[in-house]
Structure formats: C-alpha cells, structure tokens
Amino acid sequence: MSQQTRHRVAIIGAGFGGVTAAQALARADVDITIVDKRNYHLFQPLLYQVATAELSPADIAWPIRSIFSRQNNVTVKLSRVVDVDRTARLVRCENLDIPFDTLIVANGSSHSYFGKDHWAEFAPGLKRIVDATEVRRRVLMAFERAEIAATPEDQARQLTFVVVGAGPTGVELAGSIAELAQVTMAADFRHIRDAKARIVLVEAGPKVLGAFPEDLSAKAAAALAKLGVEVRTNTMVEDITENGVMAGGMYIPSATVTWAAGVQVEGVGAWLKSETDRAGRVLVQPDLSIPDDDAIFVIGDAAKVPWRDGKDVPGIAPAAKQQGKYVGKLIKSRIQNRATPGPFQYRHLGSLATIGRNKAVIDFGRFHLSGILAWWIWGLAHIYFLIGVRRPLVVALSWLSSYILRSKGARLITGMAHLRGK
C-alpha cells in the first residue's frame, strides 16, 4: 500500500489513553499523528509526590517523542487544538491542521471549581507539572515564612495547610504534607521546630475516599487522624481567599490551600458537536465512538462510559489504558477487514490510595487490604505502570532512598519565591 493511501489516525492528547492507543497500533498499516499542547507524557497519579518534594518532575514525565522514537508510524505535533472539522476530516490547531480518517480524542480533564473559578488563584489543583511545582513552592515557602514570622498568629497561618477534597488525591496529599511537616521539615528549621503544623482535609461528602467501601474509608480516616490530619466531612467550602478558607461556617486562616475536589472536561463536546454530561464528558457508544460518527472515538477522562450499578467507568489510569488498547485493536481490525471486537468491557483491577508512610488501602472488590502490605502493593503497582515508558528503576530507587532515609530529596523552591506576602 502506498504512503498516500495509508489510513490516517489522529490522536488528541498523549495521556494514558492516547499513548496506549498509539502503541496498540504499532504494527498496523496506519499513519498516526499525536497532537498535544505539551511535549511530555505525565504520570499523573504521582503528581502529589512532586508537590510534596518526594520526587522531582523528571521522575514522572517523559518526552512524547522519546516514547515513540522507535515507532515509525507515529508523528508528534506540539500544538493546541481549537476545533474539529468533522466534514473536512481535520483537527484544527493553532498553527496547523491535521487530516484524519479516524480520530481518537483523549485529552483528559482539568480542575472544576464548581463555578468559582477565581478560587484557582488561591487553591491550585494537581493536574499538571506546573501545578505540582506551584504547590511544592507554596508548601516549602510556608515553612520559610513561618521560620521568620513576626507574630505567633502569622506563624500559625503559615503552618496551616488546607486540602479541599478527600478523594485519593486529597487523602494522599494531606498525608504526605503531614509527614513532610512532622519529620523532614521539623529537622531542618530552628524557630519552628517546636511549632505544630496543622493539616485540614475538607470534604463535602460524608466520608473520605467516597468511592471506597466503608471499612477502608474508616481505616483511611483513622490513619489520617494518627498523622495529625483534621478531617472535616459534610463540610462545604464557601469561600477561598489568599488568607484562608471559609468552610462549614468556620474560617480557617491558611497560607496554603490545595484543590482536589472536582474535575471537568473542556472543549470536547463543542469540537465534536456531541452531547455531554454536566462535567463535559462526551456520551459515547458501547464501542467508545460518538453516536453519529463511528470513526471518532472518545476515551479516558473525556468519555462518559456506563459501567455497572448505575456507575460510570472511573477516570483512572487503568481505565484509560484499557480503552486505548481496545480502540487500537478495533481500528486495526477495521483496517484489516477482520471482525471487530465486541463492546468495550472495563475490568476493574482495584482501587488504591496511600495515606503516608507504610499506610494504604486497597479495594479488590470482595477482598480489602490495608496497612503496610497494601502500601507495598500500591508502590509496586505504580512502578508496574511505569514499565514501557521509562526505566522504573529510577523511581523505585528514589522511593527506596526516601523510605530508608525519611528524607525529601526534591525540596527546591522554584518560580517566584518572595518571603513577603502570603
């Protein structure tokens, strides 16, 4: 088959779903173009460890081009998508157009502040490397400012950290900040050595880790309490300013607030002229295509995929990878004029969350696990996911070093680091 007649596959987004779909088409007679507004693939589940100085950004992000350097049917374009012309079969980008015969939309999600977008300035979330380094900067600067605080009140505000949202990201972040404050940073400072950091985890729902079974949620809450984290469930956030948080009718003075409460999908519904849910996720067919065009697929966080018991497939890495592999297999079958696979079937491998050193909870369905064994399984599972992207030994050694030495090796303050202000 000549180069001009090869099937053209465009992939928007180089997250777990997009990368896996392209890899699934490695041996297919297609030309693949991946477009992303960033030049790297990010291992999002470990962003909180960058935010709390456990890992450096280079440990969890890799250039997209290097991932596909040996896959000759992949071309990578760095650009921002602005629209999709379904009639002309073009992905419209800021500085180029990308033609396609089949399109895979896998551009992920962003933060949702539930209509209070101005809170983003005071409470960054964790979706990008820049988010994690900004949170790290704020956390580390809080200790620096507390060290030179002129009053006990200002010192207390600097040493108060509020995390909004008690899903896995919020729980993991709160636990990690608690350990950072109690062990690592306490040994490095003089004037705040005897001061007690305060970590407050605010959740609008009735429990932490709302998607987990009751017993694991309770164990996670107990582990957080043991770390000194104040857990406030059934508490709505009413306002966030540069000076603190109003939640449940009570004001919490705080210089460092982090958002882990909600996500939304931007742009995809408008690009494809497709129906979406309230979060912006596109309603897809059982084969993950959109209802009126079987050559356009939406996967990962951007797709609303029914699962079981009235629930949707969760927006987690294993689900995105399964969807990417499925769509790649389906496209390959079409190109080869073979029978296509049946509807997408999500296999839930378990839900995991860590709560600091030696503490984690795992939901394997009927089998629940917690404690140090769950923590080691959590670590091994994440290293397993790194295989095929970069040598996992690098991250494994970083974790092992931090575990043995109880140190945070990436305590670098980057960006604007003025001691005045917040």
C-alpha positions as CSV (number, residue, x, y, z in Angstrom):
1,M,0.0,0.0,0.0
2,S,1.4,3.4,-0.9
3,Q,2.1,6.1,1.7
4,Q,-0.6,8.3,0.2
5,T,-3.3,5.7,0.8
6,R,-2.4,4.6,4.3
7,H,-5.2,5.1,6.8
8,R,-4.6,8.3,8.9
9,V,-5.3,8.2,12.6
10,A,-5.2,11.4,14.6
11,I,-4.9,11.3,18.4
12,I,-5.6,14.3,20.6
13,G,-3.8,14.0,23.8
14,A,-0.8,12.0,25.0
15,G,-2.1,10.8,28.3
16,F,-2.5,7.2,29.3
17,G,-5.4,6.6,26.8
18,G,-3.7,8.3,23.8
19,V,-0.3,6.7,24.3
20,T,-1.8,3.3,24.8
21,A,-3.9,3.6,21.6
22,A,-0.9,4.6,19.6
23,Q,1.2,1.7,21.0
24,A,-1.7,-0.7,20.1
25,L,-1.4,0.4,16.5
26,A,2.4,-0.1,16.3
27,R,2.1,-2.9,13.8
28,A,-0.9,-1.6,11.9
29,D,-0.7,-0.2,8.4
30,V,-1.6,3.3,9.5
31,D,0.0,6.8,9.9
32,I,-0.6,8.2,13.4
33,T,-0.4,11.8,14.4
34,I,-0.4,12.7,18.0
35,V,-1.1,16.3,19.0
36,D,-0.7,17.6,22.5
37,K,-0.2,21.1,23.9
38,R,2.7,19.8,26.0
39,N,5.7,17.8,24.8
40,Y,5.6,15.3,27.6
41,H,3.5,12.3,28.9
42,L,2.7,12.7,32.6
43,F,2.2,10.0,35.2
44,Q,-0.5,11.9,37.0
45,P,-1.0,9.5,39.9
46,L,2.3,10.6,41.4
47,L,1.9,14.4,41.0
48,Y,1.2,14.7,44.7
49,Q,4.7,13.3,45.4
50,V,6.2,16.1,43.3
51,A,4.0,18.6,45.2
52,T,5.4,17.4,48.5
53,A,9.1,17.0,47.4
54,E,9.1,13.2,47.3
55,L,10.0,13.1,43.6
56,S,11.3,15.5,41.0
57,P,9.2,16.3,37.9
58,A,11.6,14.4,35.7
59,D,10.8,11.2,37.6
60,I,7.2,11.2,36.4
61,A,7.2,12.9,33.0
62,W,8.8,11.8,29.7
63,P,9.0,13.5,26.3
64,I,6.3,12.1,24.0
65,R,8.8,12.0,21.1
66,S,11.2,9.7,23.1
67,I,8.3,7.3,23.9
68,F,7.6,6.8,20.2
69,S,11.2,7.3,18.8
70,R,11.2,3.7,17.6
71,Q,7.6,3.5,16.4
72,N,8.0,4.7,12.8
73,N,4.3,5.2,12.1
74,V,3.9,7.9,14.7
75,T,4.4,11.6,14.2
76,V,4.2,14.0,17.2
77,K,2.9,17.6,16.8
78,L,3.1,20.2,19.6
79,S,0.1,22.4,19.3
80,R,-3.2,23.4,21.0
81,V,-6.4,22.0,19.4
82,V,-9.1,24.7,18.8
83,D,-11.7,22.7,16.9
84,V,-12.5,19.6,14.9
85,D,-14.0,19.9,11.4
86,R,-15.9,16.6,11.0
87,T,-16.9,17.4,7.5
88,A,-13.4,18.1,6.2
89,R,-11.9,15.5,8.5
90,L,-9.4,17.9,10.0
91,V,-8.3,18.6,13.5
92,R,-7.9,22.4,13.7
93,C,-4.9,23.5,15.8
94,E,-3.5,26.9,16.5
95,N,-0.8,26.7,13.9
96,L,-1.7,23.7,11.7
97,D,-4.4,21.3,10.5
98,I,-4.2,17.6,11.0
99,P,-6.1,15.4,8.5
100,F,-7.6,12.1,9.7
101,D,-9.7,9.1,8.6
102,T,-10.1,8.1,12.3
103,L,-9.9,10.3,15.3
104,I,-9.2,9.4,18.9
105,V,-9.9,12.2,21.5
106,A,-8.1,11.5,24.7
107,N,-7.3,15.0,26.0
108,G,-8.1,14.3,29.7
109,S,-9.7,16.7,32.2
110,S,-9.0,19.8,34.1
111,H,-9.9,21.3,37.5
112,S,-13.5,22.2,38.3
113,Y,-14.2,24.8,40.9
114,F,-18.0,24.5,40.5
115,G,-18.5,28.0,39.1
116,K,-15.9,29.6,41.5
117,D,-13.1,29.8,39.0
118,H,-11.5,32.8,40.9
119,W,-10.6,30.3,43.6
120,A,-8.0,28.8,41.3
121,E,-5.6,31.7,42.1
122,F,-5.6,30.8,45.8
123,A,-6.1,27.0,45.6
124,P,-4.2,25.3,42.8
125,G,-5.1,21.7,41.9
126,L,-2.9,18.9,40.7
127,K,-3.3,18.1,37.0
128,R,-0.1,19.3,35.5
129,I,3.6,19.5,36.4
130,V,3.3,23.3,36.7
131,D,0.5,22.7,39.3
132,A,2.7,20.3,41.3
133,T,5.7,22.6,41.3
134,E,3.5,25.5,42.3
135,V,2.0,23.6,45.2
136,R,5.5,22.5,46.2
137,R,6.7,26.1,46.1
138,R,3.8,27.2,48.3
139,V,4.3,24.4,50.8
140,L,8.0,25.0,51.1
141,M,7.6,28.8,51.2
142,A,5.1,28.4,54.0
143,F,7.8,26.8,56.2
144,E,10.3,29.5,55.2
145,R,7.8,32.3,56.1
146,A,6.9,30.6,59.3
147,E,10.5,30.5,60.3
148,I,10.7,34.3,60.2
149,A,7.2,35.1,61.1
150,A,6.8,38.2,63.3
151,T,3.8,37.0,65.3
152,P,2.5,33.7,66.6
153,E,-0.7,34.3,64.6
154,D,1.2,34.7,61.3
155,Q,3.3,31.6,62.1
156,A,0.2,29.6,62.8
157,R,-1.4,30.7,59.5
158,Q,1.8,29.8,57.5
159,L,1.8,26.3,59.2
160,T,-1.8,25.6,58.4
161,F,-2.4,23.6,55.2
162,V,-5.9,23.1,53.8
163,V,-6.7,20.4,51.2
164,V,-10.1,20.6,49.7
165,G,-11.5,17.2,48.6
166,A,-10.9,13.8,50.2
167,G,-10.7,11.5,47.2
168,P,-7.5,9.6,46.6
169,T,-5.5,12.7,45.5
170,G,-6.7,14.8,48.5
171,V,-6.0,11.9,51.0
172,E,-2.6,11.2,49.6
173,L,-1.7,14.9,49.5
174,A,-2.8,15.5,53.1
175,G,-0.9,12.5,54.4
176,S,2.2,13.4,52.6
177,I,2.1,17.1,53.8
178,A,1.7,15.8,57.4
179,E,4.8,13.6,57.1
180,L,6.7,16.4,55.4
181,A,5.9,18.8,58.3
182,Q,6.4,16.3,61.1
183,V,9.6,14.6,60.1
184,T,11.6,16.2,57.3
185,M,10.9,19.9,57.7
186,A,10.9,19.8,61.5
187,A,14.6,18.7,61.5
188,D,15.7,21.4,59.1
189,F,14.4,24.5,60.9
190,R,15.2,26.1,64.2
191,H,12.5,28.6,65.2
192,I,9.5,26.4,64.1
193,R,10.9,23.2,65.5
194,D,8.5,23.2,68.4
195,A,5.6,24.6,66.4
196,K,2.9,22.2,65.3
197,A,1.8,22.2,61.6
198,R,-1.9,21.9,61.1
199,I,-3.3,20.0,58.1
200,V,-7.0,20.2,57.5
201,L,-8.8,18.0,54.9
202,V,-12.2,19.3,53.9
203,E,-14.7,17.1,52.2
204,A,-18.3,17.9,51.2
205,G,-19.4,14.3,51.3
206,P,-20.0,12.1,54.4
207,K,-16.6,10.3,54.3
208,V,-13.1,10.3,52.9
209,L,-12.4,8.1,49.9
210,G,-16.1,8.2,49.0
211,A,-15.8,5.6,46.2
212,F,-14.2,3.1,48.6
213,P,-16.1,0.6,50.9
214,E,-17.0,1.9,54.4
215,D,-14.4,-0.2,56.2
216,L,-11.5,1.1,54.1
217,S,-12.8,4.6,54.3
218,A,-12.8,4.3,58.1
219,K,-9.3,2.9,58.1
220,A,-8.1,5.8,55.9
221,A,-9.7,8.3,58.2
222,A,-8.1,6.7,61.3
223,A,-4.7,6.7,59.6
224,L,-5.1,10.4,58.7
225,A,-6.0,11.2,62.3
226,K,-2.9,9.3,63.5
227,L,-0.8,11.6,61.3
228,G,-2.5,14.6,62.9
229,V,-4.7,15.5,59.9
230,E,-8.0,17.2,60.8
231,V,-10.7,15.5,58.7
232,R,-13.9,17.6,58.2
233,T,-16.5,15.7,56.3
234,N,-20.0,17.0,55.4
235,T,-18.3,20.4,55.1
236,M,-18.9,22.7,52.1
237,V,-16.3,25.3,51.1
238,E,-18.0,28.7,50.9
239,D,-15.0,30.9,50.0
240,I,-11.3,30.8,49.4
241,T,-9.1,33.9,49.6
242,E,-5.4,34.5,49.9
243,N,-5.7,34.5,53.6
244,G,-7.7,31.3,54.2
245,V,-10.8,29.2,53.7
246,M,-14.4,29.6,54.9
247,A,-15.8,26.1,55.2
248,G,-18.9,24.9,57.1
249,G,-19.4,28.4,58.5
250,M,-16.0,28.4,60.1
251,Y,-13.0,30.4,58.9
252,I,-9.6,28.6,58.7
253,P,-6.6,31.1,58.4
254,S,-4.2,29.4,55.9
255,A,-1.5,30.5,53.6
256,T,-1.5,27.2,51.6
257,V,-4.7,25.8,50.1
258,T,-4.8,22.9,47.6
259,W,-7.8,21.9,45.5
260,A,-8.6,18.2,44.9
261,A,-12.4,18.4,44.8
262,G,-13.6,18.2,41.2
263,V,-12.7,17.8,37.5
264,Q,-14.3,18.9,34.2
265,V,-13.7,18.3,30.5
266,E,-13.3,21.4,28.4
267,G,-13.9,21.8,24.7
268,V,-14.5,18.2,23.5
269,G,-18.3,18.5,23.3
270,A,-18.1,21.7,21.4
271,W,-15.5,20.4,19.0
272,L,-17.5,17.2,18.2
273,K,-20.9,18.8,18.4
274,S,-21.8,15.9,20.8
275,E,-23.9,15.5,23.9
276,T,-22.1,15.8,27.2
277,D,-22.9,15.4,30.9
278,R,-22.6,18.2,33.4
279,A,-18.8,17.6,33.7
280,G,-18.3,18.0,30.0
281,R,-17.7,14.2,29.3
282,V,-18.9,13.0,25.9
283,L,-21.6,10.3,25.9
284,V,-20.2,7.5,23.8
285,Q,-21.5,4.3,22.2
286,P,-20.6,0.8,23.6
287,D,-17.5,0.8,21.2
288,L,-16.4,4.2,22.6
289,S,-17.3,6.0,19.3
290,I,-19.6,9.0,19.3
291,P,-23.3,8.3,18.4
292,D,-23.3,9.8,14.9
293,D,-19.8,9.0,13.7
294,D,-18.2,5.6,14.2
295,A,-14.8,6.9,13.0
296,I,-14.5,9.3,16.0
297,F,-13.7,7.8,19.4
298,V,-13.5,9.5,22.8
299,I,-11.6,7.7,25.7
300,G,-10.3,8.4,29.1
301,D,-11.5,11.2,31.3
302,A,-13.2,12.9,28.3
303,A,-15.7,10.0,27.9
304,K,-18.8,9.0,29.9
305,V,-18.8,5.2,29.7
306,P,-21.5,3.3,31.6
307,W,-20.2,0.5,33.8
308,R,-22.2,-1.2,36.5
309,D,-24.8,-0.5,39.2
310,G,-25.6,2.9,37.6
311,K,-21.9,3.9,37.8
312,D,-19.6,5.1,35.0
313,V,-16.2,3.8,34.3
314,P,-13.9,5.7,36.7
315,G,-11.5,8.3,35.4
316,I,-8.3,6.5,36.4
317,A,-5.2,5.4,34.5
318,P,-6.1,1.7,34.2
319,A,-9.4,2.5,32.6
320,A,-7.9,4.9,30.1
321,K,-5.2,2.4,29.2
322,Q,-7.9,-0.3,28.7
323,Q,-9.9,2.0,26.5
324,G,-6.8,3.0,24.4
325,K,-5.9,-0.7,23.9
326,Y,-9.5,-1.5,22.9
327,V,-9.8,1.3,20.4
328,G,-6.4,0.5,18.9
329,K,-7.5,-3.1,18.4
330,L,-10.8,-2.1,16.9
331,I,-9.2,0.3,14.4
332,K,-6.6,-2.4,13.5
333,S,-9.4,-4.9,12.9
334,R,-11.3,-2.5,10.6
335,I,-8.1,-1.7,8.6
336,Q,-7.5,-5.5,8.1
337,N,-11.2,-6.1,7.3
338,R,-11.4,-8.6,10.2
339,A,-14.2,-9.0,12.7
340,T,-14.2,-6.2,15.2
341,P,-14.2,-6.8,18.9
342,G,-17.5,-6.6,20.8
343,P,-18.5,-3.7,23.1
344,F,-15.8,-2.3,25.4
345,Q,-15.8,-4.2,28.8
346,Y,-14.0,-2.5,31.6
347,R,-12.1,-4.8,34.0
348,H,-11.7,-3.1,37.4
349,L,-8.4,-4.2,38.8
350,G,-8.9,-2.4,42.2
351,S,-8.8,1.0,43.8
352,L,-5.8,2.1,45.7
353,A,-4.9,5.0,47.9
354,T,-1.9,5.7,50.2
355,I,-2.0,7.6,53.4
356,G,1.6,8.3,54.2
357,R,4.4,6.0,55.1
358,N,3.5,2.3,55.5
359,K,-0.2,3.1,55.2
360,A,-2.5,2.4,52.3
361,V,-5.9,0.9,51.5
362,I,-6.8,-1.3,48.5
363,D,-10.2,-2.3,47.3
364,F,-10.1,-5.5,45.2
365,G,-13.9,-5.9,45.3
366,R,-14.7,-8.7,47.7
367,F,-11.1,-8.5,49.1
368,H,-10.0,-5.5,51.1
369,L,-6.4,-4.8,52.3
370,S,-4.9,-2.1,54.4
371,G,-1.6,-1.3,56.2
372,I,2.0,-1.8,55.2
373,L,1.3,-4.7,52.9
374,A,-1.2,-2.6,51.0
375,W,1.4,0.2,50.9
376,W,4.0,-2.0,49.2
377,I,1.4,-3.3,46.7
378,W,0.5,0.3,46.0
379,G,4.1,1.1,45.3
380,L,4.7,-2.0,43.1
381,A,1.5,-1.3,41.1
382,H,2.7,2.2,40.3
383,I,6.1,1.0,39.3
384,Y,4.5,-1.6,37.1
385,F,2.6,1.2,35.3
386,L,5.9,2.9,34.6
387,I,7.2,0.0,32.6
388,G,7.2,0.7,28.9
389,V,7.5,4.5,29.4
390,R,10.8,4.8,31.3
391,R,13.0,2.5,33.3
392,P,11.0,2.2,36.6
393,L,14.3,1.6,38.5
394,V,14.8,5.4,38.7
395,V,11.6,6.0,40.6
396,A,11.9,2.8,42.6
397,L,15.4,3.9,43.9
398,S,14.0,7.4,44.7
399,W,11.2,5.9,46.7
400,L,13.6,3.4,48.5
401,S,16.0,6.2,49.4
402,S,13.2,8.4,50.7
403,Y,11.8,5.4,52.7
404,I,15.1,4.4,54.3
405,L,16.4,8.0,55.0
406,R,13.0,9.5,55.7
407,S,14.1,12.5,53.5
408,K,12.5,14.6,50.8
409,G,15.2,14.9,48.1
410,A,13.4,17.5,45.8
411,R,13.0,20.3,48.3
412,L,13.7,23.0,45.7
413,I,11.7,26.3,45.6
414,T,11.2,27.3,42.0
415,G,9.4,30.2,40.4
416,M,8.7,33.4,42.4
417,A,9.9,32.9,45.9
418,H,9.3,36.2,47.7
419,L,9.2,35.9,51.5
420,R,6.8,38.8,51.8
421,G,3.1,38.4,51.0
422,K,1.2,35.3,51.8
